[in-house]
Amino acid sequence: MDTLHQLPIQKEPEATLSVDPKKFILWLFIVSIVMLFASQTSAYLVRRAEGNWLEFEMPAIFTYSTFVLIASSLSMQWAYFSAKKDNFSNLRIAISITFVLGLAFLWMQFEGWREMVNMKVYFVGNPSGSFLYVFTGLHGFHLISGLFVLTYALIAAFKLNVHAKSLRQIEICATYWHFLDILWVYLFIFLLTFN
């Protein structure tokens, strides 16, 4: 009798799914931010339906700041592609451009607040203005956290710790930055639609 037929067949062990803990934390953070803004935009719609709602035109600088943030997403993607190709000079330039555009966006948001005050739309008063300040303020706070993430990525790029074989840091940075950009575009369209 053939001994090969008598031996039990052993299966190869199945590969276990492994998740990078830092990426997992990032996605949990993103989900919590999505839930925060979903609850805020829902509250906005409910409160707006109750009446006593001040109608006003959003400051034009919010439109310009949207294009600035979209440009920063493009430069962030350039940084990621540069890291994949080990193009360190372009990586540093692209992250620096993203950082500067992020600062410009924050400045433009602040200028938008000044325009709202000039239009006599205040944080305290009618809820329509309050919601706009809360939305832009919360997003600005998260964008500041994104600038800190960018700073760490820039330092890592100068130390040559970000390269084709070590992309985790730039992937986390790019994911968070793109999320912040998408979140702002959503908020901007939401406010244009329901203001």
C-alpha positions as CSV (number, residue, x, y, z in Angstrom):
1,M,0.0,0.0,0.0
2,D,1.3,3.4,-0.9
3,T,2.3,5.4,2.2
4,L,1.5,8.8,0.7
5,H,-2.2,7.9,0.7
6,Q,-2.1,7.0,4.4
7,L,-0.7,10.3,5.6
8,P,-3.2,12.9,6.7
9,I,-3.3,15.9,4.5
10,Q,-2.2,19.0,6.4
11,K,-3.6,22.3,5.3
12,E,-1.5,25.4,5.1
13,P,-2.3,27.8,8.0
14,E,-4.5,30.6,6.9
15,A,-3.0,34.0,6.9
16,T,-4.3,36.3,9.6
17,L,-5.4,39.8,8.8
18,S,-3.0,42.3,10.3
19,V,-3.8,45.9,10.7
20,D,-1.2,48.6,11.3
21,P,-2.0,49.9,14.8
22,K,-1.3,53.6,13.9
23,K,-3.4,53.4,10.8
24,F,-6.2,51.8,12.8
25,I,-6.0,54.6,15.3
26,L,-6.1,57.1,12.5
27,W,-9.3,55.5,11.0
28,L,-10.9,55.4,14.5
29,F,-10.1,59.1,14.8
30,I,-11.6,59.9,11.4
31,V,-14.7,57.9,12.2
32,S,-15.2,59.9,15.4
33,I,-14.7,63.2,13.5
34,V,-17.3,62.1,10.9
35,M,-19.7,61.3,13.7
36,L,-19.1,64.7,15.3
37,F,-19.8,66.6,12.1
38,A,-22.8,64.4,11.2
39,S,-24.4,65.2,14.5
40,Q,-23.6,68.9,14.1
41,T,-25.0,69.1,10.6
42,S,-28.1,67.2,11.7
43,A,-28.6,69.6,14.6
44,Y,-28.2,72.5,12.1
45,L,-31.0,71.1,9.9
46,V,-33.3,70.5,12.8
47,R,-32.7,74.0,14.3
48,R,-33.1,75.6,10.9
49,A,-36.5,73.9,10.4
50,E,-37.7,75.5,13.6
51,G,-37.6,79.0,12.1
52,N,-36.1,82.3,13.4
53,W,-33.2,81.7,11.1
54,L,-31.0,84.6,9.9
55,E,-30.3,84.4,6.2
56,F,-26.9,85.8,5.1
57,E,-24.4,85.3,2.4
58,M,-21.3,83.4,3.2
59,P,-18.1,85.4,2.9
60,A,-16.5,85.0,-0.5
61,I,-13.2,84.2,1.1
62,F,-14.6,80.8,2.2
63,T,-14.9,80.0,-1.5
64,Y,-11.3,81.0,-2.1
65,S,-10.1,79.1,0.9
66,T,-11.8,76.0,-0.5
67,F,-9.6,76.2,-3.6
68,V,-6.5,76.7,-1.4
69,L,-7.3,73.5,0.5
70,I,-7.9,71.6,-2.7
71,A,-4.5,72.8,-3.9
72,S,-3.0,71.6,-0.6
73,S,-4.4,68.1,-1.2
74,L,-2.7,68.1,-4.6
75,S,0.6,69.0,-3.1
76,M,0.2,66.4,-0.4
77,Q,-0.4,63.8,-3.1
78,W,2.7,65.0,-4.8
79,A,4.6,64.5,-1.6
80,Y,3.3,60.9,-1.4
81,F,4.3,60.1,-5.0
82,S,7.7,61.7,-4.4
83,A,8.3,59.5,-1.3
84,K,7.4,56.4,-3.3
85,K,10.0,57.4,-5.9
86,D,12.6,58.4,-3.3
87,N,12.6,61.9,-4.7
88,F,13.6,63.5,-1.4
89,S,13.9,67.1,-2.6
90,N,10.4,67.1,-4.2
91,L,9.1,65.4,-1.0
92,R,10.3,68.2,1.2
93,I,9.1,70.9,-1.2
94,A,5.6,69.3,-1.5
95,I,5.2,68.9,2.2
96,S,6.4,72.5,2.8
97,I,3.9,73.7,0.2
98,T,1.1,71.7,1.8
99,F,2.0,73.3,5.2
100,V,2.0,76.8,3.8
101,L,-1.3,76.3,2.1
102,G,-2.8,74.9,5.3
103,L,-1.6,78.1,7.1
104,A,-3.1,80.2,4.3
105,F,-6.4,78.3,4.7
106,L,-6.5,79.0,8.4
107,W,-5.8,82.7,7.8
108,M,-8.5,82.9,5.2
109,Q,-11.0,81.3,7.7
110,F,-10.1,83.9,10.3
111,E,-10.6,86.6,7.6
112,G,-14.0,85.0,6.9
113,W,-14.9,85.4,10.5
114,R,-14.0,89.1,10.4
115,E,-16.2,89.5,7.4
116,M,-19.1,87.9,9.2
117,V,-18.6,90.2,12.2
118,N,-18.7,93.2,9.7
119,M,-22.0,91.7,8.4
120,K,-23.2,91.7,12.0
121,V,-23.3,87.9,12.1
122,Y,-21.9,86.9,15.5
123,F,-21.1,83.7,17.4
124,V,-23.7,84.6,20.0
125,G,-27.0,85.6,18.6
126,N,-28.9,83.9,15.9
127,P,-28.2,80.2,15.6
128,S,-27.4,80.4,11.9
129,G,-24.3,82.4,12.6
130,S,-23.4,80.3,15.6
131,F,-23.4,77.1,13.6
132,L,-21.1,78.6,11.0
133,Y,-18.6,79.6,13.6
134,V,-18.8,76.2,15.2
135,F,-18.4,74.3,11.9
136,T,-15.4,76.5,10.7
137,G,-13.9,76.5,14.2
138,L,-14.1,72.7,14.7
139,H,-12.7,72.2,11.2
140,G,-9.9,74.7,11.9
141,F,-9.0,72.9,15.1
142,H,-8.7,69.6,13.2
143,L,-6.7,71.3,10.5
144,I,-4.2,72.6,13.1
145,S,-3.8,69.0,14.3
146,G,-3.2,68.1,10.6
147,L,-0.4,70.8,10.5
148,F,1.3,69.0,13.5
149,V,1.1,65.7,11.6
150,L,2.6,67.5,8.5
151,T,5.4,68.9,10.7
152,Y,6.4,65.4,11.9
153,A,6.3,64.2,8.3
154,L,8.5,67.1,7.2
155,I,11.0,66.4,10.0
156,A,11.0,62.7,9.0
157,A,11.5,63.7,5.4
158,F,14.6,65.8,6.2
159,K,16.0,62.9,8.3
160,L,15.4,60.6,5.3
161,N,13.0,58.4,7.4
162,V,10.3,58.7,4.7
163,H,11.2,56.7,1.5
164,A,9.9,54.0,-0.8
165,K,10.5,51.3,1.8
166,S,9.1,53.3,4.7
167,L,5.8,55.0,3.6
168,R,3.7,54.5,6.7
169,Q,4.2,58.1,8.1
170,I,3.5,59.8,4.8
171,E,0.5,57.5,4.1
172,I,-1.0,58.4,7.5
173,C,-0.3,62.1,6.9
174,A,-1.8,62.0,3.4
175,T,-4.9,60.1,4.5
176,Y,-5.6,62.6,7.3
177,W,-4.9,65.6,5.2
178,H,-7.1,64.4,2.3
179,F,-9.8,63.6,4.8
180,L,-9.7,67.2,6.2
181,D,-10.0,68.5,2.7
182,I,-13.0,66.3,1.9
183,L,-14.6,67.3,5.2
184,W,-14.2,71.0,4.4
185,V,-15.6,70.6,0.9
186,Y,-18.6,68.7,2.4
187,L,-19.1,71.5,5.0
188,F,-18.8,74.2,2.4
189,I,-21.3,72.6,0.0
190,F,-23.6,71.9,2.9
191,L,-23.5,75.5,4.1
192,L,-24.1,76.8,0.6
193,T,-27.0,74.5,0.1
194,F,-28.7,75.0,3.5
195,N,-27.8,78.6,4.5
